[in-house]
Amino acid sequence: MNEGFEQFLSTMIEQCLDEHDMQPPLVVCTVGDNGSVLVAGFNEGAKLVVLTKHCENDAFTLPIKVTMVSQNRTARLVIECDGNISRLH
């Protein structure tokens, strides 16, 4: 898995923290259409820590489903095949 995807995920998490009053620590579960999985924690120091991952063919394919759980809220996002992000709460 490349650092670009982890950076993208980190940016999405920061947006959820800012826009939806989610509070760290967070647990994030990301599942690609091809079965690739990334579970990460996002601590109060704003650091993304990979807890476990499984990558099929070293890639995540779209659509990608992302579930974020914080102390006070839960958010679900879908990165669609066209790159748009649908937010489901």
Chimera marker file (.cmm) of the C-alpha trace (Angstrom):
<marker_set name="trace">
<marker id="1" x="0.000" y="0.000" z="0.000" r="1" g="1" b="0" radius="0.5"/>
<marker id="2" x="1.406" y="3.363" z="-0.881" r="1" g="1" b="0" radius="0.5"/>
<marker id="3" x="1.874" y="6.380" z="1.350" r="1" g="1" b="0" radius="0.5"/>
<marker id="4" x="-0.386" y="8.424" z="-0.933" r="1" g="1" b="0" radius="0.5"/>
<marker id="5" x="-3.439" y="6.409" z="0.089" r="1" g="1" b="0" radius="0.5"/>
<marker id="6" x="-2.570" y="6.696" z="3.784" r="1" g="1" b="0" radius="0.5"/>
<marker id="7" x="-2.100" y="10.478" z="3.366" r="1" g="1" b="0" radius="0.5"/>
<marker id="8" x="-5.465" y="10.723" z="1.585" r="1" g="1" b="0" radius="0.5"/>
<marker id="9" x="-7.087" y="8.783" z="4.422" r="1" g="1" b="0" radius="0.5"/>
<marker id="10" x="-5.437" y="11.023" z="6.991" r="1" g="1" b="0" radius="0.5"/>
<marker id="11" x="-6.792" y="14.115" z="5.201" r="1" g="1" b="0" radius="0.5"/>
<marker id="12" x="-10.315" y="12.654" z="5.171" r="1" g="1" b="0" radius="0.5"/>
<marker id="13" x="-10.088" y="11.936" z="8.892" r="1" g="1" b="0" radius="0.5"/>
<marker id="14" x="-8.949" y="15.484" z="9.630" r="1" g="1" b="0" radius="0.5"/>
<marker id="15" x="-11.939" y="16.822" z="7.683" r="1" g="1" b="0" radius="0.5"/>
<marker id="16" x="-14.311" y="14.653" z="9.719" r="1" g="1" b="0" radius="0.5"/>
<marker id="17" x="-12.730" y="15.910" z="12.921" r="1" g="1" b="0" radius="0.5"/>
<marker id="18" x="-13.137" y="19.520" z="11.806" r="1" g="1" b="0" radius="0.5"/>
<marker id="19" x="-16.546" y="19.371" z="10.126" r="1" g="1" b="0" radius="0.5"/>
<marker id="20" x="-18.405" y="16.889" z="12.309" r="1" g="1" b="0" radius="0.5"/>
<marker id="21" x="-17.005" y="17.506" z="15.781" r="1" g="1" b="0" radius="0.5"/>
<marker id="22" x="-15.580" y="14.002" z="16.006" r="1" g="1" b="0" radius="0.5"/>
<marker id="23" x="-13.053" y="13.674" z="18.809" r="1" g="1" b="0" radius="0.5"/>
<marker id="24" x="-9.946" y="11.499" z="18.839" r="1" g="1" b="0" radius="0.5"/>
<marker id="25" x="-9.033" y="8.808" z="19.357" r="1" g="1" b="0" radius="0.5"/>
<marker id="26" x="-10.685" y="7.354" z="16.250" r="1" g="1" b="0" radius="0.5"/>
<marker id="27" x="-10.716" y="3.923" z="14.708" r="1" g="1" b="0" radius="0.5"/>
<marker id="28" x="-11.016" y="3.837" z="10.935" r="1" g="1" b="0" radius="0.5"/>
<marker id="29" x="-11.912" y="0.770" z="8.866" r="1" g="1" b="0" radius="0.5"/>
<marker id="30" x="-11.417" y="1.036" z="5.102" r="1" g="1" b="0" radius="0.5"/>
<marker id="31" x="-12.540" y="-1.683" z="2.679" r="1" g="1" b="0" radius="0.5"/>
<marker id="32" x="-11.872" y="-1.601" z="-1.060" r="1" g="1" b="0" radius="0.5"/>
<marker id="33" x="-14.051" y="-3.296" z="-3.655" r="1" g="1" b="0" radius="0.5"/>
<marker id="34" x="-11.313" y="-5.878" z="-4.234" r="1" g="1" b="0" radius="0.5"/>
<marker id="35" x="-11.222" y="-6.940" z="-0.560" r="1" g="1" b="0" radius="0.5"/>
<marker id="36" x="-8.274" y="-4.801" z="0.499" r="1" g="1" b="0" radius="0.5"/>
<marker id="37" x="-8.656" y="-3.704" z="4.122" r="1" g="1" b="0" radius="0.5"/>
<marker id="38" x="-6.971" y="-1.099" z="6.288" r="1" g="1" b="0" radius="0.5"/>
<marker id="39" x="-7.791" y="-0.612" z="9.967" r="1" g="1" b="0" radius="0.5"/>
<marker id="40" x="-6.079" y="2.352" z="11.584" r="1" g="1" b="0" radius="0.5"/>
<marker id="41" x="-6.160" y="4.416" z="14.714" r="1" g="1" b="0" radius="0.5"/>
<marker id="42" x="-5.905" y="8.188" z="14.737" r="1" g="1" b="0" radius="0.5"/>
<marker id="43" x="-4.674" y="9.426" z="18.097" r="1" g="1" b="0" radius="0.5"/>
<marker id="44" x="-4.817" y="12.821" z="19.768" r="1" g="1" b="0" radius="0.5"/>
<marker id="45" x="-1.359" y="13.638" z="18.450" r="1" g="1" b="0" radius="0.5"/>
<marker id="46" x="-2.927" y="13.569" z="14.954" r="1" g="1" b="0" radius="0.5"/>
<marker id="47" x="-0.890" y="10.537" z="13.955" r="1" g="1" b="0" radius="0.5"/>
<marker id="48" x="-2.307" y="7.764" z="11.792" r="1" g="1" b="0" radius="0.5"/>
<marker id="49" x="-1.277" y="4.366" z="13.186" r="1" g="1" b="0" radius="0.5"/>
<marker id="50" x="-1.946" y="1.322" z="11.006" r="1" g="1" b="0" radius="0.5"/>
<marker id="51" x="-3.393" y="-1.437" z="13.183" r="1" g="1" b="0" radius="0.5"/>
<marker id="52" x="-3.798" y="-4.061" z="10.466" r="1" g="1" b="0" radius="0.5"/>
<marker id="53" x="-3.941" y="-4.200" z="6.691" r="1" g="1" b="0" radius="0.5"/>
<marker id="54" x="-4.455" y="-6.613" z="3.859" r="1" g="1" b="0" radius="0.5"/>
<marker id="55" x="-3.859" y="-5.472" z="0.316" r="1" g="1" b="0" radius="0.5"/>
<marker id="56" x="-4.943" y="-7.386" z="-2.780" r="1" g="1" b="0" radius="0.5"/>
<marker id="57" x="-2.450" y="-6.784" z="-5.602" r="1" g="1" b="0" radius="0.5"/>
<marker id="58" x="-0.988" y="-3.870" z="-3.597" r="1" g="1" b="0" radius="0.5"/>
<marker id="59" x="-4.025" y="-1.669" z="-4.351" r="1" g="1" b="0" radius="0.5"/>
<marker id="60" x="-7.431" y="-0.503" z="-3.136" r="1" g="1" b="0" radius="0.5"/>
<marker id="61" x="-10.045" y="-0.505" z="-5.874" r="1" g="1" b="0" radius="0.5"/>
<marker id="62" x="-13.066" y="1.776" z="-5.985" r="1" g="1" b="0" radius="0.5"/>
<marker id="63" x="-15.591" y="2.024" z="-4.519" r="1" g="1" b="0" radius="0.5"/>
<marker id="64" x="-13.957" y="2.194" z="-1.100" r="1" g="1" b="0" radius="0.5"/>
<marker id="65" x="-16.078" y="2.137" z="2.053" r="1" g="1" b="0" radius="0.5"/>
<marker id="66" x="-14.753" y="3.981" z="5.115" r="1" g="1" b="0" radius="0.5"/>
<marker id="67" x="-16.225" y="3.764" z="8.617" r="1" g="1" b="0" radius="0.5"/>
<marker id="68" x="-14.917" y="6.069" z="11.354" r="1" g="1" b="0" radius="0.5"/>
<marker id="69" x="-15.734" y="5.658" z="15.022" r="1" g="1" b="0" radius="0.5"/>
<marker id="70" x="-14.786" y="8.307" z="17.564" r="1" g="1" b="0" radius="0.5"/>
<marker id="71" x="-15.579" y="8.825" z="21.231" r="1" g="1" b="0" radius="0.5"/>
<marker id="72" x="-18.787" y="10.652" z="20.416" r="1" g="1" b="0" radius="0.5"/>
<marker id="73" x="-19.798" y="9.928" z="16.803" r="1" g="1" b="0" radius="0.5"/>
<marker id="74" x="-19.700" y="7.535" z="13.906" r="1" g="1" b="0" radius="0.5"/>
<marker id="75" x="-19.381" y="8.420" z="10.215" r="1" g="1" b="0" radius="0.5"/>
<marker id="76" x="-19.504" y="6.353" z="7.063" r="1" g="1" b="0" radius="0.5"/>
<marker id="77" x="-18.070" y="7.468" z="3.740" r="1" g="1" b="0" radius="0.5"/>
<marker id="78" x="-17.998" y="5.882" z="0.318" r="1" g="1" b="0" radius="0.5"/>
<marker id="79" x="-15.392" y="6.876" z="-2.240" r="1" g="1" b="0" radius="0.5"/>
<marker id="80" x="-17.290" y="6.200" z="-5.454" r="1" g="1" b="0" radius="0.5"/>
<marker id="81" x="-15.846" y="4.879" z="-8.720" r="1" g="1" b="0" radius="0.5"/>
<marker id="82" x="-15.809" y="8.413" z="-10.137" r="1" g="1" b="0" radius="0.5"/>
<marker id="83" x="-13.790" y="9.660" z="-7.144" r="1" g="1" b="0" radius="0.5"/>
<marker id="84" x="-16.682" y="11.508" z="-5.509" r="1" g="1" b="0" radius="0.5"/>
<marker id="85" x="-17.155" y="11.020" z="-1.783" r="1" g="1" b="0" radius="0.5"/>
<marker id="86" x="-20.620" y="10.212" z="-0.441" r="1" g="1" b="0" radius="0.5"/>
<marker id="87" x="-21.057" y="10.918" z="3.250" r="1" g="1" b="0" radius="0.5"/>
<marker id="88" x="-23.483" y="8.770" z="5.152" r="1" g="1" b="0" radius="0.5"/>
<marker id="89" x="-23.999" y="9.452" z="8.847" r="1" g="1" b="0" radius="0.5"/>
<link id1="1" id2="2" r="1" g="1" b="0" radius="0.2"/>
<link id1="2" id2="3" r="1" g="1" b="0" radius="0.2"/>
<link id1="3" id2="4" r="1" g="1" b="0" radius="0.2"/>
<link id1="4" id2="5" r="1" g="1" b="0" radius="0.2"/>
<link id1="5" id2="6" r="1" g="1" b="0" radius="0.2"/>
<link id1="6" id2="7" r="1" g="1" b="0" radius="0.2"/>
<link id1="7" id2="8" r="1" g="1" b="0" radius="0.2"/>
<link id1="8" id2="9" r="1" g="1" b="0" radius="0.2"/>
<link id1="9" id2="10" r="1" g="1" b="0" radius="0.2"/>
<link id1="10" id2="11" r="1" g="1" b="0" radius="0.2"/>
<link id1="11" id2="12" r="1" g="1" b="0" radius="0.2"/>
<link id1="12" id2="13" r="1" g="1" b="0" radius="0.2"/>
<link id1="13" id2="14" r="1" g="1" b="0" radius="0.2"/>
<link id1="14" id2="15" r="1" g="1" b="0" radius="0.2"/>
<link id1="15" id2="16" r="1" g="1" b="0" radius="0.2"/>
<link id1="16" id2="17" r="1" g="1" b="0" radius="0.2"/>
<link id1="17" id2="18" r="1" g="1" b="0" radius="0.2"/>
<link id1="18" id2="19" r="1" g="1" b="0" radius="0.2"/>
<link id1="19" id2="20" r="1" g="1" b="0" radius="0.2"/>
<link id1="20" id2="21" r="1" g="1" b="0" radius="0.2"/>
<link id1="21" id2="22" r="1" g="1" b="0" radius="0.2"/>
<link id1="22" id2="23" r="1" g="1" b="0" radius="0.2"/>
<link id1="23" id2="24" r="1" g="1" b="0" radius="0.2"/>
<link id1="24" id2="25" r="1" g="1" b="0" radius="0.2"/>
<link id1="25" id2="26" r="1" g="1" b="0" radius="0.2"/>
<link id1="26" id2="27" r="1" g="1" b="0" radius="0.2"/>
<link id1="27" id2="28" r="1" g="1" b="0" radius="0.2"/>
<link id1="28" id2="29" r="1" g="1" b="0" radius="0.2"/>
<link id1="29" id2="30" r="1" g="1" b="0" radius="0.2"/>
<link id1="30" id2="31" r="1" g="1" b="0" radius="0.2"/>
<link id1="31" id2="32" r="1" g="1" b="0" radius="0.2"/>
<link id1="32" id2="33" r="1" g="1" b="0" radius="0.2"/>
<link id1="33" id2="34" r="1" g="1" b="0" radius="0.2"/>
<link id1="34" id2="35" r="1" g="1" b="0" radius="0.2"/>
<link id1="35" id2="36" r="1" g="1" b="0" radius="0.2"/>
<link id1="36" id2="37" r="1" g="1" b="0" radius="0.2"/>
<link id1="37" id2="38" r="1" g="1" b="0" radius="0.2"/>
<link id1="38" id2="39" r="1" g="1" b="0" radius="0.2"/>
<link id1="39" id2="40" r="1" g="1" b="0" radius="0.2"/>
<link id1="40" id2="41" r="1" g="1" b="0" radius="0.2"/>
<link id1="41" id2="42" r="1" g="1" b="0" radius="0.2"/>
<link id1="42" id2="43" r="1" g="1" b="0" radius="0.2"/>
<link id1="43" id2="44" r="1" g="1" b="0" radius="0.2"/>
<link id1="44" id2="45" r="1" g="1" b="0" radius="0.2"/>
<link id1="45" id2="46" r="1" g="1" b="0" radius="0.2"/>
<link id1="46" id2="47" r="1" g="1" b="0" radius="0.2"/>
<link id1="47" id2="48" r="1" g="1" b="0" radius="0.2"/>
<link id1="48" id2="49" r="1" g="1" b="0" radius="0.2"/>
<link id1="49" id2="50" r="1" g="1" b="0" radius="0.2"/>
<link id1="50" id2="51" r="1" g="1" b="0" radius="0.2"/>
<link id1="51" id2="52" r="1" g="1" b="0" radius="0.2"/>
<link id1="52" id2="53" r="1" g="1" b="0" radius="0.2"/>
<link id1="53" id2="54" r="1" g="1" b="0" radius="0.2"/>
<link id1="54" id2="55" r="1" g="1" b="0" radius="0.2"/>
<link id1="55" id2="56" r="1" g="1" b="0" radius="0.2"/>
<link id1="56" id2="57" r="1" g="1" b="0" radius="0.2"/>
<link id1="57" id2="58" r="1" g="1" b="0" radius="0.2"/>
<link id1="58" id2="59" r="1" g="1" b="0" radius="0.2"/>
<link id1="59" id2="60" r="1" g="1" b="0" radius="0.2"/>
<link id1="60" id2="61" r="1" g="1" b="0" radius="0.2"/>
<link id1="61" id2="62" r="1" g="1" b="0" radius="0.2"/>
<link id1="62" id2="63" r="1" g="1" b="0" radius="0.2"/>
<link id1="63" id2="64" r="1" g="1" b="0" radius="0.2"/>
<link id1="64" id2="65" r="1" g="1" b="0" radius="0.2"/>
<link id1="65" id2="66" r="1" g="1" b="0" radius="0.2"/>
<link id1="66" id2="67" r="1" g="1" b="0" radius="0.2"/>
<link id1="67" id2="68" r="1" g="1" b="0" radius="0.2"/>
<link id1="68" id2="69" r="1" g="1" b="0" radius="0.2"/>
<link id1="69" id2="70" r="1" g="1" b="0" radius="0.2"/>
<link id1="70" id2="71" r="1" g="1" b="0" radius="0.2"/>
<link id1="71" id2="72" r="1" g="1" b="0" radius="0.2"/>
<link id1="72" id2="73" r="1" g="1" b="0" radius="0.2"/>
<link id1="73" id2="74" r="1" g="1" b="0" radius="0.2"/>
<link id1="74" id2="75" r="1" g="1" b="0" radius="0.2"/>
<link id1="75" id2="76" r="1" g="1" b="0" radius="0.2"/>
<link id1="76" id2="77" r="1" g="1" b="0" radius="0.2"/>
<link id1="77" id2="78" r="1" g="1" b="0" radius="0.2"/>
<link id1="78" id2="79" r="1" g="1" b="0" radius="0.2"/>
<link id1="79" id2="80" r="1" g="1" b="0" radius="0.2"/>
<link id1="80" id2="81" r="1" g="1" b="0" radius="0.2"/>
<link id1="81" id2="82" r="1" g="1" b="0" radius="0.2"/>
<link id1="82" id2="83" r="1" g="1" b="0" radius="0.2"/>
<link id1="83" id2="84" r="1" g="1" b="0" radius="0.2"/>
<link id1="84" id2="85" r="1" g="1" b="0" radius="0.2"/>
<link id1="85" id2="86" r="1" g="1" b="0" radius="0.2"/>
<link id1="86" id2="87" r="1" g="1" b="0" radius="0.2"/>
<link id1="87" id2="88" r="1" g="1" b="0" radius="0.2"/>
<link id1="88" id2="89" r="1" g="1" b="0" radius="0.2"/>
</marker_set>
